[in-house]
Amino acid sequence: MGAPQRVLWTAAAAGLAVDQVTKAVAAVAVEGHPPVRLLGGALTFTAFRNSGAAGSFAPHATLVFTALAIGVLAFIVRTAPSLRSTGWGVGLGLIFAGAGGNLADRLFRTPGFGRGAVLDFIQIGHSGIFNLSDQCVTAGALTVLVQTFRGVPLRSSEAH
């Protein structure tokens, strides 16, 4: 396994671990409790079960988002062996962590397998409520965009 693959799987494992630990803590310490406001209200911890996508988009499409996450994970697993760039490894690893973290919620949280709601619990200012999986996807997507704009090929078989 080359450096790009090690970076991808390290980023994926670290992101998944941090996401799942913070969600477990939030499920106990935040959910069912009044919001906790810090830094003069700039940061709030409040629990919200989101059955849709970002900003509660399409709340009745949980099965669609479950299938999309599985597709994203499958694409990354299939692409990983041919990666040639650590930048792509970071980006895809973070996307894997984010998609995997929210997929775990959809699979194993209530109301049931494949239909569970994602636990969102962080709010900055008056923004929407999110979790660390969402931030992994965002950071990973930005990293992928940078690699794309720099002209760095995704796979080792692609021309420069």
C-alpha positions as CSV (number, residue, x, y, z in Angstrom):
1,M,0.0,0.0,0.0
2,G,1.4,3.4,-1.0
3,A,1.4,6.7,0.8
4,P,-1.8,8.0,-0.8
5,Q,-3.7,4.9,0.3
6,R,-2.3,5.1,3.9
7,V,-3.3,8.7,4.0
8,L,-6.8,7.9,2.8
9,W,-7.4,5.1,5.3
10,T,-5.8,7.0,8.2
11,A,-8.0,10.1,7.5
12,A,-11.1,7.9,7.1
13,A,-10.4,6.0,10.3
14,A,-9.6,9.1,12.3
15,G,-12.6,11.1,11.0
16,L,-15.0,8.2,11.7
17,A,-13.6,7.6,15.2
18,V,-13.9,11.3,16.2
19,D,-17.4,11.6,14.6
20,Q,-18.7,8.5,16.4
21,V,-17.2,9.4,19.8
22,T,-18.6,12.9,19.6
23,K,-22.0,11.7,18.6
24,A,-22.0,9.1,21.5
25,V,-21.1,11.9,23.9
26,A,-23.7,14.2,22.4
27,A,-26.4,11.5,22.6
28,V,-25.8,11.3,26.4
29,A,-24.8,14.9,27.3
30,V,-26.7,17.0,24.8
31,E,-29.8,15.2,23.6
32,G,-32.8,15.7,25.9
33,H,-31.1,18.7,27.6
34,P,-31.4,22.4,27.1
35,P,-29.0,23.9,24.5
36,V,-25.5,24.8,25.9
37,R,-24.4,28.2,24.7
38,L,-20.7,29.0,24.8
39,L,-18.5,32.0,23.7
40,G,-21.4,34.4,24.1
41,G,-23.7,32.3,22.0
42,A,-21.3,31.9,19.1
43,L,-21.2,28.2,19.7
44,T,-24.2,26.1,20.8
45,F,-24.5,22.4,21.5
46,T,-28.1,21.3,20.9
47,A,-29.3,17.9,19.6
48,F,-31.3,17.5,16.4
49,R,-32.2,14.3,14.7
50,N,-32.0,14.9,10.9
51,S,-33.6,12.3,8.7
52,G,-32.7,14.3,5.6
53,A,-29.6,15.8,4.2
54,A,-27.9,19.1,5.0
55,G,-30.3,21.6,6.5
56,S,-33.0,18.9,6.7
57,F,-33.3,18.8,2.9
58,A,-35.7,16.0,1.8
59,P,-36.4,14.6,5.3
60,H,-38.5,11.7,3.8
61,A,-35.6,10.5,1.5
62,T,-33.6,8.8,4.2
63,L,-33.4,5.6,2.1
64,V,-32.1,7.6,-0.9
65,F,-29.4,9.2,1.3
66,T,-28.5,5.8,2.7
67,A,-28.1,4.4,-0.8
68,L,-26.1,7.4,-2.0
69,A,-23.7,7.0,1.0
70,I,-23.1,3.4,0.2
71,G,-22.4,4.3,-3.4
72,V,-19.9,7.0,-2.4
73,L,-18.1,4.5,0.0
74,A,-18.0,1.9,-2.8
75,F,-16.5,4.4,-5.3
76,I,-13.8,5.4,-2.8
77,V,-13.0,1.7,-2.0
78,R,-12.8,0.9,-5.7
79,T,-10.7,4.0,-6.5
80,A,-8.3,3.8,-3.5
81,P,-5.8,1.2,-5.0
82,S,-5.0,3.5,-8.0
83,L,-4.6,6.8,-6.1
84,R,-1.4,8.6,-6.9
85,S,-1.7,11.7,-4.8
86,T,-1.7,12.2,-1.1
87,G,-4.0,15.2,-1.6
88,W,-6.6,13.0,-3.2
89,G,-6.0,10.5,-0.3
90,V,-6.8,13.2,2.2
91,G,-9.9,14.4,0.3
92,L,-11.3,11.0,-0.3
93,G,-10.5,9.9,3.2
94,L,-12.4,12.8,4.7
95,I,-15.4,12.2,2.4
96,F,-15.3,8.5,3.4
97,A,-15.3,9.5,7.1
98,G,-18.2,11.8,6.6
99,A,-20.3,9.5,4.5
100,G,-19.5,6.6,6.7
101,G,-20.3,8.5,9.9
102,N,-23.7,9.6,8.7
103,L,-24.3,6.2,7.1
104,A,-23.7,4.6,10.5
105,D,-26.4,6.8,12.0
106,R,-28.8,6.0,9.2
107,L,-28.2,2.3,9.6
108,F,-28.2,2.0,13.4
109,R,-30.1,4.8,15.0
110,T,-33.9,5.0,15.5
111,P,-36.4,4.6,13.9
112,G,-34.7,1.5,12.3
113,F,-32.2,0.0,10.1
114,G,-31.6,2.1,7.0
115,R,-34.1,4.7,8.1
116,G,-32.3,6.2,11.1
117,A,-31.8,9.9,11.7
118,V,-28.4,11.5,11.8
119,L,-27.5,13.2,15.1
120,D,-26.6,16.8,14.5
121,F,-25.5,18.8,17.6
122,I,-23.2,21.7,16.8
123,Q,-24.4,25.2,15.8
124,I,-22.1,28.1,15.1
125,G,-23.9,31.5,15.4
126,H,-27.2,31.2,13.7
127,S,-26.1,28.6,11.2
128,G,-27.8,25.2,10.7
129,I,-27.0,22.4,13.2
130,F,-24.4,19.9,12.0
131,N,-22.0,17.2,13.2
132,L,-18.4,16.3,12.5
133,S,-19.3,14.0,9.6
134,D,-20.7,17.0,7.8
135,Q,-17.5,18.9,8.4
136,C,-15.4,15.9,7.1
137,V,-17.5,15.8,3.9
138,T,-17.1,19.6,3.4
139,A,-13.3,19.6,4.1
140,G,-12.9,16.5,1.8
141,A,-14.9,18.1,-1.0
142,L,-12.8,21.3,-0.8
143,T,-9.6,19.2,-0.9
144,V,-10.9,17.3,-3.9
145,L,-11.7,20.7,-5.6
146,V,-8.2,22.0,-4.9
147,Q,-6.7,18.8,-6.4
148,T,-9.0,19.1,-9.5
149,F,-8.2,22.8,-10.1
150,R,-4.5,22.0,-9.7
151,G,-4.8,19.4,-12.4
152,V,-3.7,16.5,-10.1
153,P,-5.1,13.3,-11.6
154,L,-7.2,11.1,-9.4
155,R,-5.8,7.8,-10.6
156,S,-2.3,6.7,-11.5
157,S,-3.6,5.7,-15.0
158,E,-4.7,9.2,-15.9
159,A,-2.5,11.5,-17.9
160,H,-1.1,14.6,-16.3
